[in-house]
Amino acid sequence: MADKDSVEKYLENNPQFAKEYFDKKVRQEVITAAFSENFKADGSFAEVAQIQEANIIFDLVKAMQTETVMEKAMHKVIQRICLLVNADRCSYFTLRQRNGIAELSTCLFDITPTSKYENNLVNPCSEIVFPTDMGIVGHIATSKKPANIPDVKANPKFSDFVDKQTGYATKNMLISPIVSGKDVLGVVTALNKVGGTEFSKTDEEFFTKYINFATVIALQHHSTYMWNVESRKANVLLFSASKVFEELTDIERQFHKALYTVRLYLNTERYSVGLLDMTKEKEFYDEWPIKLGDVEPYKGPKTPDGREVNFYKIIDYLLEDKEEIKVIPTPPADHWALVSGLPTYVAENGFICNMMNVAADEYFTFQKEAVDETGFVIKNVLSLPIVNKKEEIVGVATFFNRKDGKPFDEQDEQITEALTQFLGWSVLNCDTYDKLNRTEWRRDIYQEMLMYQTKATLTDVQSILNTVDKLGKTPEECDLKEMYKLLRANIPEAKDCELLEFHFSDLPVSEFDLIRMGIRCFFELNVVEKFKVPPEVLTRWMYTVRRGYRDITYHNWRHGFNVGQTMFCLLQTGKLRKYYSDLEAFAMVAAAFCHDIDHRGTNNLYQTKSASPLARLHASSILERHHLEYSKNLMADENVNIFQSLQKRQLETVQHLHDVCIIATDLALYFKKRTMFQKIVDATEPMQEEEGKNFVSNNPTRKEVIMAMMMTSCDLSAITKPWEVQSKVALMVAAEFWEQGDLERTVLEQEPIPMMDRNKSDELPKMQCGFINFVCSFVYKEFSRFHKEITPMFDGLNNNLAHWKELADVYDAKMKAIEDEKKKLEGGDKPEDGGEGGKSKTCTVS
């Protein structure tokens, strides 16, 4: 037998023989290629083989670097593998997921060392697809381990599914998964060893080595593809979000804008959105024909929440060639987007349906020919439900034909699902907007109803203006100056009813006469004719304000009028008018009349504790903000708007002054503003009159601080009235407080504070003294310093404080007497001091 050296020497001296031998026995095409060039005898066969393998690797690296299409680069690698291991043919299967199920599909099929790329690339329409639990390829994809199988028939995992599809007979194979981390991207197979019954260990080593190149190519493509997916997903959400919040009027416009904006990122040729009717229950009159047996009850598909599946509109987006958008209201059942039954199926079950090669599907009846005049043919379909936050299906989005011709995969499902979920959630915005609109509409209706009930009627106006009896005309027929003159004559003079006096009392006056007196205040301010307030509008406004006050114990129309009269008196009698313009005085008195309109007889704290609608609406100064809104509603009605002739800037000033005046009546704000007021008083006290006037009137903030304190002094003015008036009013205030205390006990099940507790009514004088000293005294003391003309209010306060002090002393004396009597009774059985009875039983002092 020849030894190694003699064989090596023979092969080196006989290269032609060596070539023929290796052509038959070892890597036929590889060595042929190696010897096709000029052969140099100064190297061994091993060295030549290494050089040739290096050339192969270089070609592969160059292909990886320059080839942008993954399938082309993969084809070159697998072709080299086929050549190196001397396989009859090789294939590449890609792993993907559709409808949540993993599957394998042919990507590059029947590759031989000489086959062309175009012949091996599988058309998406003719893919062979099978699940991962089928065959050896499926087993390798799940186990993620390579294998060398000498006889496939002996392998229990083998399935002849693909062989039957192609007519090929698989005998043995080399197979390996392409893995990225924990994910399998695909599977490479090498079938049927040429010139042998199985692949050798050396073939297996070559196969494993070159699979690394295939892995790099697949991984590079996968990374690029996933980056593209995430980029598209981000853009879809970003742009759809911008459009969703841009359009809130209705779902159709919202969906349309969002879907049209993201069309470039969906990677689809066409898509449509079917909007579902959200009606859950039929009107009773629609049920009659069914109940009478004239019409068959509905037996068709229903959504998971029980609605009949009824697409009331389809929006169709064609993105190929010239973009086109079609809106089909009330689409017929045989419309191409619905005729297959897939949108109805998705609406009924809520499933995501990803289908490939739909023309061959037996369950759904897709059109095999062009669906419309554009020549569009459906190949692959992805259909998803659009679900809102209530988990109701509001529509179905269906995407047709991926742009690259491939079936929609898991990433397409994720992108479109993210879009449809976002669209579904965004329905909440439309619903909220709709609810807001409906709330606004209801508010307008309620406001209209309220104004109809509270607004003064023509009879009410005539009871004061009386143009019909006096002039024989309606207000519309009368001359303006004529009506001014008539209205002046029909209302009392300010001096005759003591409107200019701080001690004015409403108790002997009827509520109707208070309306007439209120009108007189505006005439005395000389603002009616100056600002062209129609007499019938002024009359109607004053009457309407009176009707706006509820018939409650204290915070009623009489209190509202008293505050308005006191504001009028402060401006006129108190000489504060000099700081304010006529327009400001007009607004201040009007705001004072309205300051407690529609008061409920309970305070802000009760509104908060009871979680009333007012408390939910307003975070602070709850009732005051309600009174303010009510007063502004009067400005919105031309029939009662006494400011209707003002220019825009003037009206804005009036509304702002209403804000200042009415919100200032919240006593919670009183302690914040009184220090500022005191500083103004201290500053003006040493000034001359003209200097003090300029100091205040030239500074809008100082004017507003004084205005706010004026409102507080007006609101508390009952405490400054003559004792016979103040004592009665105090009982009315206390009675209303006690009514609230009763509500706190019965409704809130809480114990009221002493001021609200009718069981502690005897302590009223003492509480009145505390209220005067703690709250009221500062207000009127500082105003009397600010303007001596206001001193009567401070004097009245001190006089009432003395009376309340007397009553409080009587109460204290009575309580002391009761306490003394109690102690006396408790100590009656005890021995007197001295003797043994007075000694301690526990200690002795020596």
Salt bridges, closest charged atoms under 4 A:
ASP23 OD2 - LYS19 NZ 3.36
GLU53 OE2 - LYS209 NZ 2.98
GLU71 OE2 - LYS406 NZ 3.05
ASP88 OD2 - ARG89 NE 3.05
GLU103 OE2 - ARG96 NE 2.86
GLU103 OE2 - ARG98 NE 2.61
ASP110 OD2 - ARG89 NH1 3.46
GLU127 OE1 - ARG96 NH2 2.78
ASP160 OD2 - LYS164 NZ 3.76
ASP203 OD2 - LYS193 NZ 2.77
GLU230 OE2 - LYS233 NZ 3.93
GLU246 OE2 - LYS243 NZ 3.47
GLU246 OE2 - LYS257 NZ 3.39
GLU247 OE1 - ARG253 NE 3.42
GLU247 OE1 - LYS257 NZ 3.81
GLU252 OE1 - LYS313 NZ 2.62
GLU296 OE1 - LYS299 NZ 3.77
ASP305 OD2 - LYS280 NZ 3.92
ASP305 OD2 - ARG307 NE 2.93
GLU308 OE2 - LYS282 NZ 3.63
ASP316 OD2 - ARG270 NH2 2.62
GLU323 OE1 - ARG263 NE 2.99
ASP372 OD2 - ARG270 NH2 2.69
ASP372 OD2 - LYS326 NZ 3.90
GLU373 OE2 - LYS326 NZ 3.06
GLU392 OE2 - LYS280 NZ 2.83
ASP404 OD2 - ARG402 NH2 2.79
ASP409 OD2 - ARG402 NH1 3.17
ASP412 OD1 - ARG232 NH2 3.46
ASP412 OD2 - ARG402 NH1 2.62
ASP434 OD2 - ARG438 NE 3.01
GLU440 OE1 - ARG443 NH2 3.94
ASP444 OD1 - ARG443 NH2 3.44
ASP460 OD2 - ARG547 NH2 2.78
GLU482 OE1 - LYS473 NZ 3.90
GLU493 OE2 - ARG520 NH2 3.58
GLU498 OE2 - HIS503 NE2 3.55
ASP506 OD2 - ARG558 NH1 3.08
GLU511 OE1 - ARG546 NH2 2.35
ASP513 OD1 - ARG516 NH1 2.77
GLU524 OE2 - ARG520 NH1 3.70
GLU529 OE2 - ARG488 NH2 3.01
ASP582 OD2 - LYS530 NZ 2.70
ASP582 OD1 - ARG577 NH2 2.57
GLU584 OE2 - LYS703 NZ 2.98
ASP596 OD2 - HIS555 NE2 3.98
ASP596 OD2 - HIS559 NE2 3.14
ASP596 OD2 - HIS595 NE2 2.97
ASP596 OD1 - HIS627 NE2 3.27
ASP598 OD1 - ARG550 NE 2.74
ASP598 OD2 - ARG600 NH2 2.95
ASP598 OD2 - HIS626 NE2 2.59
ASP637 OD2 - LYS455 NZ 3.30
GLU652 OE1 - ARG649 NE 3.99
ASP659 OD1 - LYS632 NZ 2.76
ASP682 OD1 - ARG785 NH2 2.54
GLU685 OE1 - ARG785 NH2 2.86
GLU689 OE2 - LYS578 NZ 3.61
GLU704 OE2 - HIS656 NE2 2.71
ASP715 OD1 - HIS559 NE2 3.02
ASP715 OD1 - HIS595 NE2 3.15
GLU736 OE2 - HIS555 ND1 2.45
ASP742 OD2 - ARG758 NH2 2.75
GLU751 OE1 - ARG745 NH2 3.30
ASP757 OD1 - ARG745 NH2 2.92
GLU782 OE1 - ARG785 NH1 2.46
GLU789 OE1 - HIS787 ND1 3.68
GLU789 OE2 - LYS788 NZ 3.84
ASP809 OD1 - LYS805 NZ 2.96
ASP820 OD2 - LYS816 NZ 3.23
